Amino acid sequence: MEYHLPVMPEEVIEGLAVKGGGVYLDCTVGGGGHSFAILAQDPTVRLVGIDRDGEAIEAAERRLSPFRGRYELYRDNFKNFRDVLYRAGVDGLDGVLLDLGISSHQIDDEARGFSYRSASAPLDMRMDRDGLLTAEYVVNEYPEDKLLKILREYGEEPFAAVIVRNIAARRKRGRISTCGELAELVEESIPPKFRSAACARQTFQAIRIEVNGELEGLKECVTGLARRLKTGGRMCVLTFHSLEDRIVKQVFRELESECECPKNFPVCVCGKKRELKTVNKKPITASEEEVNENPRSKCAKLRIAEKTA
Ligand SMILES: C[S@@+](CC[C@H](N)C(=O)[O-])C[C@H]1O[C@@H](n2cnc3c(N)ncnc32)[C@H](O)[C@@H]1O
């Protein structure tokens, strides 16, 4: 089975406007699907790939092997991109790709504990298996108010209050240790008429975002990555969550804006210059055909920007 089917591959390649001799950074290399397409564009393209998951690095290494010598892979958090680029001896970039969230492989591998469908799997959800925080800890140790905030903000779960109340009552009797136990508890917390086969999805998503610190420092990171682009370099960001998309939209808007001095100032004193130009005003979404073929692409949003100075 394929490790991960890349989302909107053609749109991403077009968005990056890959050119010969260019150096590209894939911050979320996963199974290497997008990286493969980037490297296949031109025999003089070089790529640096990052993933915090060791299994992803191994899968990408296998996938990209026909291009050996033109790519380097690093197991790291992309938030450490400065260090990675230093190690790779790369300064300016011609393109950056971020394909946020988790891969199909991570969801499908029961042992990783990401899926509400994996009944007996341990509550884990770490992308980086050396990470200290697990879903089991979040569910069993977090104070109720913190859990509630996570389920509401990251999961946009309308029944968050009942779910958290039931988690608190349940953990007094013993630890909640499997995905199945949590999924069942969530299902029982939701009124029957709102129940569905996927009704634990939002709770699992919220806990996963917390375990992996997915939103922490994302704004600063996207800003820093945009600033490593050469003039004319492109950045493509694929998001699967409204909070992530909002952050990307905000960064692009901030870097696109010019002087921020009050309107009544006779001359600019802030010195702010436009650094980016958004290529698509509205995010690109997957075609109906792609959604039918790869349902995971349904909620994906692609934003593209170009470095102006
Ligand atoms: C959606 S998948 C990427 C799939 C990839 N584009 C492909 O074509 O196969 C997201 C990947 O990003 C990785 N990831 C998520 N957050 C990360 C972070 N902060 N640092 C490094 N890797 C991260 C995950 O481990 C996962 O493998």
The ligand as an SDF file (V2000), in Angstrom:
LIG
                    3D

 27 29  0  0  0  0  0  0  0  0999 V2000
    0.6900   15.2180    5.2610 C   0  0  0  0  0  0  0  0  0  0  0  0
    2.1600   14.3920    5.5790 S   0  0  0  0  0  0  0  0  0  0  0  0
    3.2130   14.8740    4.2520 C   0  0  0  0  0  0  0  0  0  0  0  0
    3.1000   13.9920    3.0550 C   0  0  0  0  0  0  0  0  0  0  0  0
    4.0850   14.3160    1.9590 C   0  0  0  0  0  0  0  0  0  0  0  0
    3.8750   15.6190    1.3980 N   0  0  0  0  0  0  0  0  0  0  0  0
    4.0170   13.2570    0.8650 C   0  0  0  0  0  0  0  0  0  0  0  0
    3.8350   13.6150   -0.3100 O   0  0  0  0  0  0  0  0  0  0  0  0
    4.1620   12.0680    1.1780 O   0  0  0  0  0  0  0  0  0  0  0  0
    2.8040   15.3460    6.8800 C   0  0  0  0  0  0  0  0  0  0  0  0
    4.1590   14.8810    7.3910 C   0  0  0  0  0  0  0  0  0  0  0  0
    4.7270   15.9740    8.1100 O   0  0  0  0  0  0  0  0  0  0  0  0
    5.3510   15.5000    9.2650 C   0  0  0  0  0  0  0  0  0  0  0  0
    5.3330   16.6220   10.2040 N   0  0  0  0  0  0  0  0  0  0  0  0
    4.2560   17.2300   10.7500 C   0  0  0  0  0  0  0  0  0  0  0  0
    4.6470   18.2290   11.5450 N   0  0  0  0  0  0  0  0  0  0  0  0
    6.0030   18.2750   11.4740 C   0  0  0  0  0  0  0  0  0  0  0  0
    6.9850   19.1040   12.0600 C   0  0  0  0  0  0  0  0  0  0  0  0
    6.6710   20.1030   12.8890 N   0  0  0  0  0  0  0  0  0  0  0  0
    8.2810   18.8900   11.7490 N   0  0  0  0  0  0  0  0  0  0  0  0
    8.6350   17.9010   10.8900 C   0  0  0  0  0  0  0  0  0  0  0  0
    7.7450   17.0580   10.3260 N   0  0  0  0  0  0  0  0  0  0  0  0
    6.4430   17.2470   10.6040 C   0  0  0  0  0  0  0  0  0  0  0  0
    4.5480   14.2920    9.6860 C   0  0  0  0  0  0  0  0  0  0  0  0
    5.3410   13.4040   10.4430 O   0  0  0  0  0  0  0  0  0  0  0  0
    4.1290   13.6980    8.3360 C   0  0  0  0  0  0  0  0  0  0  0  0
    5.0150   12.6990    7.9090 O   0  0  0  0  0  0  0  0  0  0  0  0
  1  2  1  0
  2  3  1  0
  2 10  1  0
  3  4  1  0
  4  5  1  0
  5  6  1  0
  5  7  1  0
  7  8  2  0
  7  9  1  0
 10 11  1  0
 11 12  1  0
 11 26  1  0
 12 13  1  0
 13 14  1  0
 13 24  1  0
 14 15  1  0
 14 23  1  0
 15 16  2  0
 16 17  1  0
 17 18  1  0
 17 23  2  0
 18 19  1  0
 18 20  2  0
 20 21  1  0
 21 22  2  0
 22 23  1  0
 24 25  1  0
 24 26  1  0
 26 27  1  0
M  CHG  2   2   1   9  -1
M  END
$$$$
